[in-house]
Amino acid sequence: MRIRRMRWSALAASLVVLTSVPTAAGMTAPAAATQTSVQHLPLGDRDLPETRTVTKVAPGVTWTRIKRGRTEDPREHWTVEVALLREEQAARELAGRLTAEGFAPVVTRVDDRPQDLPSRQPWGWRVRVGSLADQDAAARLVKDLRTAGFKPARTYFTGEDDRAHSGPWVVDVLRVSADQRKRIQARQSLDHVPGGETLAEMVQRTHAIAGINGSYGSDEEDGTFGDVAGLSVLHGELISEAVRGRSALVLPSDQHRKPSVQQLSTTMRLRAGDGAQRTLDGLNRAPGVIRSCGGPADEVPTARPRHDWLCTDTDDIIQYTGFFDGPIHKGDGTAVVLGRDGKVLEVRDHREGTVPRGDTVLAGIGSGAQWLRDHARKGSRLTVTTDIVNQDHKSLPDTAGRGADVVSGGPQLLRNGRIVVPADAEGFNYPEDPAFFDYFATHRHPRTLAGVTADGSLLLVTVDGRRPGWSEGVSFNESAAVLKSLGAVDAVNLDGGGSTAMVVNGRLVNRPSDSTGPRQVANALVIR
């Protein structure tokens, strides 16, 4: 494989590469040189070196490895962030206490804020200490700060700040042409809830040729490891309820319709034979605990989306479908077994047992349990209705068993070719804590991204991060700019951080950021 190395001095240039095509025997065969019009990645200083290597994976499927930047930059260093505070006076007072204890704090104004919360006011004031050569020195400074009575937030490599510098970055791009889109599927880890697999295990098990990790997931503290924290639809079957109004990638079953990125919500209702109705709160998860909030009921502390927060609802009713494998979550409340025709087959006075094959189980707590006791009598009927609606309250086609795949994420990054990042509306801002948005959205992290081009091709992208000298990662806004430069017109952010992974031809091609290696993930987008 020959790579042509270029320095980019203009926005557009031509890149000529020789690709290699894997054969059935695992060998590679040369393919004809192709000339592609490309645009350099809008990351860092304009004149940074950038190389691209393009490999043909299958008809209509290519993998492009993009390397940009330089491995060393004397401007960057390790530091400790003590706090990001809303008011300047509070930041100055903290700096004064640090100075009195012998530290040398730096206070800087922070202006980056959610795009959907415009204002001329500063977002906050950052207090940092130290200009250190390595992470070990930063960790020692953290201990010194704690000994002195301070509560530092985290260590930072300043290359992760969202500002122009030299990188480097490593970006991997799977491009699937519009006429080959039927190759892409959403798959759940182990094909059921609960449970988890690494991306490589999922790709191997599904006999796929490539894939990326998908949605944000739940973990052990939620009680449902491997459950998607948000909307999940697999081949038309609703598996997990939405975090209300969050963005998702929609893959229609109709090949004549383009994939799309939409903000979606779920409406789910129960109707008893006596006419009583009630909201169904969730699917295939522990009652009462809602990862990232944003459900249909009044949750605590908020009914709005709030990323990675555990909200609670003491009056939940949850449906366990045939997709749930194993014992339901035990506890006080009521469990009702429904047959396929909605007939109540069994009423349990505690939440316990399994989901009988072909049936479903409704589990209620609080007033939800009381509703089931009042209206779900053995031999009566309960009707469950579900719908997925967009921002215009229009139903999403191709669900209810008609073949669509939907993989949720958030926030949206591009809409009709424009950078649109509604981070506040989609729950990536904690109103009482400006540091969360600053850290999660405006600092550079590993990211997994999905984009749709004007002709309906799909871009599945990973950006490595948290690895100084290899790749710094990208912010939300940089993610949007990268996808736009690659040709996307609509795009969404998927689960990132230590979950970011890409597998091509059986090999993990990126470098996950966790020292323990690839994480188990809830679901994935795989290319058959």
Secondary structure as UniProt FT lines:
FT   STRAND          6..7
FT   STRAND          12..17
FT   STRAND          20..22
FT   TURN            24..25
FT   STRAND          28..30
FT   STRAND          34..39
FT   TURN            46..47
FT   STRAND          49..58
FT   TURN            59..60
FT   STRAND          61..68
FT   TURN            74..75
FT   STRAND          78..85
FT   HELIX           88..100
FT   TURN            101..102
FT   STRAND          105..110
FT   TURN            115..116
FT   STRAND          124..132
FT   HELIX           135..147
FT   TURN            148..149
FT   STRAND          154..157
FT   HELIX           158..160
FT   STRAND          169..176
FT   HELIX           178..183
FT   STRAND          184..188
FT   HELIX           189..191
FT   STRAND          197..198
FT   HELIX           199..205
FT   TURN            206..207
FT   STRAND          210..213
FT   HELIX           220..222
FT   TURN            225..226
FT   STRAND          232..234
FT   TURN            235..236
FT   STRAND          237..240
FT   TURN            244..245
FT   STRAND          246..251
FT   TURN            255..256
FT   STRAND          260..272
FT   TURN            273..274
FT   STRAND          277..279
FT   STRAND          282..283
FT   TURN            287..288
FT   STRAND          289..293
FT   STRAND          305..312
FT   TURN            314..315
FT   STRAND          317..320
FT   TURN            322..323
FT   STRAND          334..338
FT   TURN            340..341
FT   STRAND          343..348
FT   TURN            357..358
FT   STRAND          360..364
FT   HELIX           367..375
FT   TURN            378..379
FT   STRAND          381..389
FT   TURN            391..392
FT   TURN            397..398
FT   STRAND          405..408
FT   STRAND          412..415
FT   TURN            416..417
FT   STRAND          418..419
FT   TURN            423..427
FT   TURN            431..432
FT   HELIX           434..437
FT   HELIX           438..442
FT   STRAND          447..453
FT   TURN            454..455
FT   STRAND          458..463
FT   TURN            468..470
FT   HELIX           476..485
FT   TURN            486..487
FT   STRAND          488..493
FT   HELIX           497..499
FT   STRAND          502..504
FT   TURN            505..506
FT   STRAND          507..508
FT   TURN            515..516
FT   STRAND          520..521
FT   STRAND          523..527
//
